[in-house]
Every structure is written in C-alpha cells, then in structure tokens.
Amino acid sequence: MLRCFVAIGLPAEVQTALARLQAALPLPRPAAAESFHLTLAFLGDIVETAADEAHLALAALRAPGFALTLEGVALFGGAKPRVVYAAVAPQPALMALQAKVEVALRRAGLSPDARRFTPHVTLGRLTGGRAEAARVEAAAAAAAGFRAGPWRVAHFGLWRSDPAPGGRIHAEIMRYPLTAGRAG
C-alpha cells in the first residue's frame, strides 16, 4: 500500500518564506519545510496498481500553467482549530486544474477525498487545548500580511507520504507538465 496524493510542489524561495513564517508561529507540530506542497487531491492508502491507474489518468490531463501567490495565514477546525496554513490567493486556473485532476482520478476508478477544495499549504498542526489554540490564533492574526510569490506553476505531481519519526515525509514520485499557454 502507498499513501498517495496529487500536489503542486513549491519553489525554494517560497519554501524559505514559509519556513520563516513557520518559525514565527508557536506551532506544537510544525510540518517539515522540505515537504511543503499544495494538495490538489488526496487518495489515501492505495495499492500499487491503483497508483499506476492514477499515473495514467494524470499523464493524460492537459491544462495551462499559471501563477500562484500565497497570502495570509489561517486555521482549519472552527472552534477547535487543528491545522495552521498559508492561504492561496484566488486563482481560477488552479481551481480548474484541481477539478480536472479530481475528474480524471474518478474516471480511473479512484476515490479522492470528497472534502471541498480549499487551496492551502499546511504549516503545522495543533495538539492540545484552548490556550494553545489561542496563542496560535493570535500569532496567525499577526501574520495576516504574509505574502509569498507570485511564482509560475509549470507542473504538478503524484506524491507519496511515508511515516517518519515526528510525522510524515512527502516526496513527488511522478511529475506532469502543464502547457505553456497563458492562464492567470
């Protein structure tokens, strides 16, 4: 079994900006900076033949490249926040790519996570109670002016997630180019 997802990797300068932001936040469980990515679809634990089907479906997908910018910091989880993330500025081409990825995976017989797509880069996770959440919420509010990019997205990939001490390690295993056409 492989734990897989489809994502956009980030250029080094964006990873560095995110790592600086992350260091300024009181995160009890920070994400590994070298694994920062923007998930388009999460497949979960799948057999190798399903990963092969995902690869074939994604390799056939055609979409234009586009520019992305990260703007602001927020939390998922409502009254009980659990994830701190850098938000992605609105980009119609990103939303179109994500929709195409999801359709391609479903046509290939896979079942990507059905949650509504909210483009983001996870910075870390919360572990405890209300006091911890209040500290992180205050720090996130202070970092609301965070911005990284824009950068040109020229490809996306099929990634795997492997267990490691202190969390998971993510690595791109296949890469799919976007076309050079103009979008955003």
N, C-alpha and C positions, 0 to 999 in steps of 0.2 A: 504494500500500500504506500502511496505517496500522498502527502498533503500538498495540494496544488491551488494556485490562484493565478489570475491574469492581472498584470500590473504594468504601470509605466515606471521605469527607473528614473532617478533624478541625477542631474549633472553634479559634479564635485562641488562647484561653488554654491549650489542650493543645499547640498548635504551639509556643507560647512556652516552656512547661515542657520540651518535648522539645529545643528549641534550647539551653536552659540545660544540660540533661543532656548533650547532644551536645558542647557546648563544654568540658565537664569530662572528656571521654574523648579519649585520644590517637589519633584516627581519621585514618588517612592519606587516605582518600577519603570525607569526610562527605557525606551526602545533603543536597540543597537543602531547607532548612527549609520553604520555601513549598510544597514538593511532598510533604510528609508525608501519608501515606494508609495505609489498611489494605486490602490487596488481598483480594478475595473470589474472583476467578478471573482468570487471565492467559490472554489469547487469542493474544498474539504478533502477528506481521505478518499482516494480513488485508486483502483487497480491500474497497473501499468498499461493495459490495453485501452482503458478509458483516457489515460494521458495521451496515448497515441491518437485517439479519436479527436481529442481537444486540439492537438497539434495540427492535424489535417484540416480541421474546421477553421482554426485561426490563420493558418498559412494561406487559405483561400480568400480571406477577408481583404477588402480594399477600402481604404479611407485616406483622406488627405492629412498631411502633417498640420500642426497648429502651434500656437504659442500659449504657454501657461504661466500664470503668476500665482504665488501663494500670498494670501492677505489675511492677517489676523489669527487669533488663537481662540479656540472654543473647547467645550466639553460635551461629550455624549453621556446620556444617562439621566437627564432631568434632575429630580430631587435627590437622586443617589448617583452622582457622576462617577463614571468608571474609566473613561478614556479622555485624554487630553490630546488635541490635534491642531495642526496648522490647516487653516481653511484654504480652499482653492477659489480664486476669483472666477466668477461666471464665465464659461466658455462653451458656446453651443457646439463647437466641433468635438469637444471632449464628451459631451452628453451623447452626441450622435455615435461616436466611437464606442462608448460603453453599451449603448443599445444594440449596435451591430455585433459586438462581442457576445452579449447575452443571447441574442437570437441564434448566432452561429453555434454556440455551445448547446443550446436546447435542441437545435436541429440534429446535432451529432449524438443526441441521446443522453446528454449530461444534465445535471440539475444544479445550476449555480444558485447560491444563496439568494432568496427572494426578497431580502430587505431592500427598501428604497435606496437608490444610489445617492450618497452624499459625498462628493469628492473631497478627500482629505488625506493628510499624511499623519499617521499616528506618531505622537511624540512620547507617550508613556501611558501607564495605567495607574489607577488608584487602588489602594489595598484596604483602606480602613474606613474610619468613621467620619463623622461630620466635621470635626476640627481639621482633619487632613484635607477634606474637600474644600473647606472654607479658605485655607491657605492657598491651595492650588487655584481656586476660582479667583482670588484676589490677584495672584501673580499673572494669571491669564488675562484678566481685565487690564492690568498694567502693560501687558504686551500686545494689546489690541492693535497697535500701529505696526506690527510686524509685517514685513513685505520681503519677498524673495522672487527674483525674476524680473521680467519675463525671460523664458528660455523656449527654444524651439523643440517640440516633441517630434522626433523623426521615426520612432519605433515604439512598440510595446512588446511584452514578452509573456511567456508561460513561466511561472516561478514555482519553486518548491519551498516548503517550510519544514525544517528539521529541528527536533528537540536538541537543546544545548543547555549546559549549566546556566541558570539565571534567565532562561527564556527560550526563544526560538531563533534560528538563523535562517534568513531568506536568501535564496540565490536564483537568479534567472537561468533557466535551462534551455530555453529556445527564444529567439528574437524574430519579430515580424516587422518589416519596414512599412512605414506609411508613405504614401505617394508625395511627390514634391509639390503638388497643387496647393494653391493658396487657400487657407481657411483660418480666419482669426489672426 
